[in-house]
């Protein structure tokens, strides 16, 4: 048992490193892009571009009925027909994208997003095509191809966006065109690298399998829309009350928390693969216990470090109209930490095929987020949106921690987790209220001290597994 668990742990860490290499290489380029965005775009232009991207993020799970989750889950089944799984996915995505595309064209909403309908439709189609093959590469176990695709996307985005913004001064159009062309190039790479012709099957779809995949995915539509509400609806409420300029500032403030979310997403890409395998073998309780201890230690420590660094980092990432956006970062970082824990538990739901429960928990978080956005933004402005995001993520985290114990119970040190969260919040509050880097750094060190032994164990284990010459 011990050897098998150690093997599973090693597989999880190796996959995390592979995904991490691509994701962090991509994020480095994204942070080089941020000064370009803030220098060559006004707050209004960047705000309009963000609204289009956020609108696409809402429409994508609706257009695809979240079938990509089924593509990953059924594509990983040992006895599944990969060709049939891919064919069913393409049929559903293509049909949904066409229907939603016509809906976008006919819509007449009072939003700056509607000025960019053509770009919204084009971005939706290109992103959907790229995501099908990106997820399929993970289902096939081609993690290296997936990683290279990530790097290619972001490098393409950097080059194309830099040219369009710095040389041609395309503004919002250049911002969106960079994403569209980057998705197209990455899609073509996946077609070549995965030898996708080998998986193309021109025949009647497997209706039984299609029905199973749709039933698996349907609850996740509400989950994805709810997740979008919890993550992005604040942009539209900000536009309603404060205009696109506030959306632009808030979007820049979200970039540093995106680093924390990136750490979580890197781990989650590997974690969901390991969680499914371990659950299929024996329920995975002991394995989940060991993983959660190390994940919580590293993740909340990483968040505490980023809270400490956010103020001195911001001048290097943004200037001009965006320079004071650091004030919204600390509590957004807390929200990103809570969101990471919520996603950890989400993988357990996926492993047990309890997608309805995922939907319910996310729906609760979305409801809290919407209510708080409308209550707080008129009174507190951008900081109201920040508080709404943080609180809603905390609600989802707590809900899933409690609810998941119905089908998978593993030990959690709630006292230590609670202490570290309180310290993290105090660190953020001290930075916001007093601006003292000394006290902020002291509280950061206190968080690290809480998880000293776990951090030491993980570091030592990684060094033991690194091949020596």
Phi, psi and omega in degrees: 000317182297318180295320180295319179294320178296323177295319179295320179296318180295318178300319179297316181291318179299314178296322178297318180295318180297310178297322182295321180301312180292318184291317182288326174299321178294318183291328176301315179294323179298324180282339170287327179290328186303313176298330177292315178301313186283343179269319187257005175229145174280166177301324180291317180295315179294322178298317179296317178298319179295324178296321178295314180297317179294324175297320177296320179298329176287315187284334184302307179295333177289315181295325185262000190043031177059030183295342181294333175295320177290325177303316179291312186293313181281331177294334179274346179298134184298328186259010182280153174269105186300326181294317180293320179298315179294317181300314179299320180297314181298317180300312182295314183294316181297314180297315181294320181295323178295314181298312181293325178300316177295323178297319177298316182298324183275346185290152179218071182267155177272078180207149177299338179299327183290344176287349184236041183302313183300317180294322180297314179296314181296318179296321179299313181294315183292319179294319180298316180297316180294320183292326178303310183284331177296312179293322179298324178297323176290320179298328179278354183080015181271067186293328180291320177296318176302316181295315179298323177299319177301314182295316181299318180301311186287323177296318177297317179301317180298308184296310184294315180296318180300317179295313184292326183272316186278324183263313185263353176051053186276350177061227182300321179299315179296323178300315181281323179297325177302316180292319182297310182292326178295321177295320180296314181296320180292322176301314180297324176297313180297321178303316181286312187291326182271358184051055193297339178299332180292341183255001180278129181227118180262086178203175179297137182293155175285102187294325179295312179295319179300317178297318178297317181295320180293317178298324177294323188274330188306313179299334183283345175296309178300322179298314182292318178295319178296320177298319178298316179301315181293334185259327192233346185295338179300329178300318183285327175291321176298317178300320182298320186261328188236352178093174184292337179299316179296324177297318179297315179296315180297323180295319178294321178299333183281351186289320178291314173303334178296335176295316178296315178297327178295317177303315179295317184293324177300310180296319184296325179298321177280322185296318182295326177293315180291321181298318179297315182296314182293323179294322179294328183285303185207022180091333169070016185303309181296319180296316179297322178300311181296319181293318182297320179302314183285321179298312182298321180297309184289322187288314182288331175293318178298320178296317180299321178296318181292326175299317180295327186266348191298320182293310178292337180285325190303319179300335179277343184258335184209152178218187177060235183294345187259001193297326183272009184290350178299335184297340182261359187282314187306312181287332173294325176295319176300317178298321178296323178295314179297321179296323178297318177294321177299321179291328176302313180289333178300324179297328178293319177299317180297318181299319182273002182058040179257055187291334178297323179292323175301315181300314184295316182294319180291323179298320177297316179297321179295319179298317177298318182298313181298312181300316181290325178299313181289334180277323190263325184298317178299332183266324188244358179068221184299322181296333175294320177295323179297311180298319179299317179296313182298313184293319181295322177294323178295320179299314180297317180302309182296317180302313183289324178300320181281312187293324184294341181291349177294328184237350178206106181256128172217157188292134176227129178277085185294328181295311181292322177298316179297318179298315182294324178293319177298316178298320179297316179295319178297321177301316180294317181296319179298317180296318182288319186275325185242339180069014183280114179288332180294308180293324178298314179296322179298317179291326175298315178296326178297320177297315180298323181295326180301324184248027185304311186293321178294318179298317180298317181298315181296314180299316181295322180293319179297318180293328178293328183274348179287123181298137178259145180293000000 
